[in-house]
């Protein structure tokens, strides 16, 4: 499986200036290539190369590989745009947003990521330095740093391209690593059901709850502060608002990493799989009051699901997705389903058998059961046909 590792570069002022000039040149060239692709309606690398390669090399003094990557990056950007237009991310055809997105060439920020292959970038892991191509010549001995675990993964499993990017005035290399996967546990003894929510970020069928109350309070305070700064409108206020937004995103990512790591570790230890709700359309399905909508729409449900999926895949833990319809209204004991079973957000009380439980735990038990049933049906469908002997 593929995993990305981000390491921080520690260039000298002279090296940083060379990297900045290179990144600006590559992205300026890619923006020009995107304009040519739009005007000539050419979106494939081979065809676009015929129209742009020579001028890119001469006009921006890019090396052969850098010019190739600038062209390929442009084609990839148009492919992504086309997929987003088809999926409806920019609204329906004919709407203002759809027309604006499809009616102009793609542009690249001056500090957008630039791909580097092994001809342009080499790693010296013991010395923790890289040798990297720039428009000013090849820079040798550019130091990098990172967490010990990440650097070990990088040294052992790095493959393919790495991206040079500048974020917040700091330089990073984002490297792709091919991580070996553990053999999938084809005979799980059960499934841990995971119910995702707002008040409790994740509740498991083992009785564990990852509360989101403190997180939500902190996020509300951050949103209020950002709103105040945005209304102020000064440059310093906008800079602070951007800083707080990045801080919140990093905190949410860290929380999702910790929750997913803990759930996957428990599933691996006990020989079980993980059953998750199908997250597609979760924001459209939810019916919340207006004050709660911001909290719902700003939480990274997809990120948490992705973290659970890739950590489980790496550990060999099977993951199965189930339809979440009525899991919050169904009794996990007698399976009676009614809206009246949920008298409040946190309480579940079955009107048929009288079973009482925390609502999120009851839902997680239903998810666990549905996950096991789906797994059994899948195992039966792939089993060889029986041969009857008279």
N, C-alpha and C positions, 0 to 999 in steps of 0.2 A: 504494500500500500504506500501511497505517496504522502509525505509529510513535509511541511515547510519549516525551516529554521531561520530565524532572523538574528543576525549578529550585528553589533554596532562597530562601525569603523571609527578609528581614532587618527584621522589624518593631521598632518602639520598644516599650518596656514597656507603654505605654498601648494601642498597636495590638495587641500580643500578647494582652493581657487581653480586648480586644473580640473577637478571633478565637477565643479559647478559649471565651468565653461563647456565641458563635454556634455553634461546632461542637458543644458540649454540648447546646444547645437543639435543634439539628437532629437529632441522634442520639437524644435523649430522645423527641422527637416521632415519629421513625421507629420506635422501639421500641413506642410506644403504638399506632401505626398497624398494626404487625405483629401486635399482640395482637388488635386489632379484626378484622383480616383472618383470623386463626386462628379466632376465635370465630364469625364470621359466614360463614366458608368462602368468602371473596371474595378472589380473587388477581389480578384484572385492574385496571389503573389507573382506568378509567372507573367501574366499579362501586364500587371502594374509595374513590374520590374523593367519591362521594355520601355516604358514611358518615363521612368524616374531615376533609375539606378545611376546612370552616368552623371546627371546633373547634381544628384545628392552628393556624390563623391567629390565633385569639383567645387560645388558652391559652399558646402559646409565642411570640407576637408575631412570627411569621415572615411575610416578604413572600410575595406570590403565587407567584413563581417558586420560592422556597425550599420552600414548602409542596408544590408540585407535584413537586419533585425528591425530597422526603422520601417521598412516596407511591410514586413510581416506583421509588425505591431499594428500598423494601420489596417491591414486586412482583418486581423483579429477583432479590432474595435468595431468595424462595420458588421462583422458576423454577430457580435454581441448585440449591437444596435438592432439588427434585423430580428434577432430572437426576441428581444424585449418588445419590439413593435408587434410581433405576431402574438405574443403572450398577453398583450393588452396593458402592459405596464405604463404606456404613455396614453392610455385611453383608446377610444374607438377611432377608426379612420375618419377623417373629416373634422375632428375636434381640434381646437387651437393647439393643445399640447402635442398631439400626434403630428400635426402639420409642422410645428416648430422643430420637433425632433427629427423628422424625416426630410425636411426641406432645406437643410444646410449641411455643409461638410462637418465631419468630426474634427475637433480641435484637442490639442494636448497641452496640459499645463507645463510651464517651463521646468518644473521639478518632478514630473511624472516618472514612473519607474521605467528604466531602460534595461532590456535583457542583455546578459553577457554569457557567452558560451566559453568552453575551455580554451579556445584560441585567444580569447580576449582577457581571460581571468584565470590565474592559477593560485592555488592555496598552499601555504607552508604552515601546516597545522602545529608542528612542534614549536616553531618560532612565533606562531599566531600573527602572521602577516600575510598579505596578498600582494600579488603583482597584477596590476590592472591597466588596461589600455585607456588612454585619453587622447584628445586631439592635440595635446602638447607632447605626446610621446608616452612611453610606458612608464608607469610609476611603480617602483619596487619598494618593498619594505613598508607598505601601508599597514599599520597595526589594526587588529580587530579584537573584540572581547565579547563575552557572553557567559551565560550560566554554564557550569561545568558539564551538566547533563546534556545540554544542547550541543555544546562543542564536541562531546564524545559521539553523539549521533551524527553530527556533521562530518567528522573525520572518518567514521566507519561506513556511512551510507549515502553520502552525497552523490547525486547523479544529475546530469542534464544541466540546464541553464540556471543562472542566478540573476536576480534583479537588483540593480543599483537604484536606490531611492533616497531622497532627502525629505525628512519629516521634522518639522519644528526646529529647523536649523541644524539637525543632527543627521549623520550619514549612516545608512544601513545597507547590508547585503541580505537579500532574502533568497535562501538556497533551497532547492528541491532535493529531498532525500527519499530513497526507496527503502522502506522499512519492512523487514520480513514479518509475516503474520503467523500467529500461533494457529495450529490446526483447529478448525471449528469444532466445538462440542456438539456432535450430532445426536447425542442422547441426553439432553438436559433433564434433570429430575423435576423441574418445574420452572416457573417464570416469576420474576419480580415485577409486579405491576407498578407503574410510575404514573401518578396523576399530576399534571402540571397546572399551575394556577398563579394567581396574583398574591393573595394573602399568604399562602404557602407555595413557594416556588416549585417545590416537588415534594410529594408525599408518596411513600412506598408501601407496598403490602406487608412489609416487615414491621410496620408501625413507626417508621422514621419520618419526621417532617423537617423540611428545610424552610424555616419561616422567612417570610419576606417583609415582615412589618418594619424592622429597623431599616432595611434596604429601601423600602418604599418611602419612609419618612425622610431619609437622607436624599433620595431622588426628588421628592417634592420640594425640599429646601433648595436643592441645586437648581431646579427649574424656576423657582420663584426668583432666585438670585440672577439667573441668566436673563429672565424676562425684564427684570429691573435694569440690568446693564444694557440690554438691547434698546430699551426705551430711552436710555440716556443718550446713546448714539455717538459718543465720542470714540476716537480711535483706541484709547486705552481701555474703554469699557468693552468695545467689541473684542479686543485682544483677550481680556479677562474672561468674557463669555465663552470664547472659543476654547480657552484653557480649561474651564470648568466642564465643558461638553466632552472634551477628550478624557478628562479625569473620570467622569461618570462612565464612559464607554469602557475604559480599562478596568474600573471596579466591577462592572457587570460581567465582563469577560472573565475576570478572576473568580467571581462567585460561580459562574457556570462551569468553569474548569474544575473547581473543588467539588461541586455537587456531582458532576458526571464521573469524576475519578472515584469518588466514594461508592457510588452505586455500582459501577463496573467492577470494582475490587470485591465487593460483597457477592455479586453474581458469580464471579470467577472462583471465589473461595468456596462457595456452596454448590458449584456445579449446576447453576441455573442459567436461564436466559433472561432477557429483559423484554417486557411488553410495554410499548408506548402507544399513546394516542396518535392517530394520524393528524399531523399539525396543519395540513393544507386547509386554508379557509378558517382558521381558528378566530381571526379577528372579525370575519363576517358572521360567524355563528354566534359569537358572544353578544348578549344583549345587556348593556351596562348603562348606568346613569352617566350623565355628561362628565361629572368630576372624575369618574373612573376610566374614561376612555383613553385619556392621555397615558395613564399607567399601563393599560393593556397594549396600546399601539407602540409604546416605546420600549417594552421589554423584549429581549432577544430570544424568543421562543425557538426560532429556527437554529440559532447558535447553540443553545443548550441541547437540542435534539441532534445537531451535527456532532457536537462533542461526545455525546453518549454513543453515537453510531461509530465514530472512528476509533474511540478508545475500546469499545467492545470488539470491533473487528480486529484490532491489534492483539487483544487478549484471547481471541477465539470464542467469544461469548455471542451466542445467537441473539439477534434483535428482531422482533416482529412488531408490526404496526396494526392496530385494530381501529375499527370505526368507533369513535367515542360517543355515538348517539345513545342517550338514556343511561349512560354509566353512572351519572350522578343521581338518578331517580330510581335505579334498580336496587333492591335489597340483595346484598351479597349472600344472605342465608337462605331465603325462600324464593328469591328472584321475582318477587312482586314489584311491579313497576307502576309508579304513580307520582304525580307532581307533589302530592301531599306528604310524601315520604321525606321531603326536604323542607322542614319548617323554617330553617334559617341557614345562613351561609355555612356555618361550622357544624351544624347538628343534623344527623340523619336518624329518623325514627320511623321504622316500617309500620304502616297502618294495618298490615295484615298479621305479621307474626310478633310485632312488638320489639324487634331487634333495634338497639340503639348503639350508635357508633359515631365517631367523628366523620363528617361527610367526606372529607378527602381520603381518609383511609378506606371507607366503604367503596368509594369509586376505584381506588387502587386495587382492591380485592377483585372487583368486577373486571378490571383491565387484565389482571393476572389470569383470571379464569378464561377470559376470551382469548388471551394470548396462547394459553395452553391448548384450547380447543382448535384454534387456527393452526397451531403447530402439528397437532395430531392429524388433522384433516390433510395437511400438506404431506406428512409422512406416509399416510395411507394412499394418497394419490400417486406417490412415486414408488410404492411397493410393487414387486413383481406379481403378476396374476397367479392365482392359485391353480394348481393342477389337480383335478378330481380323479381319484383312482377307484374304479369299480370293484 
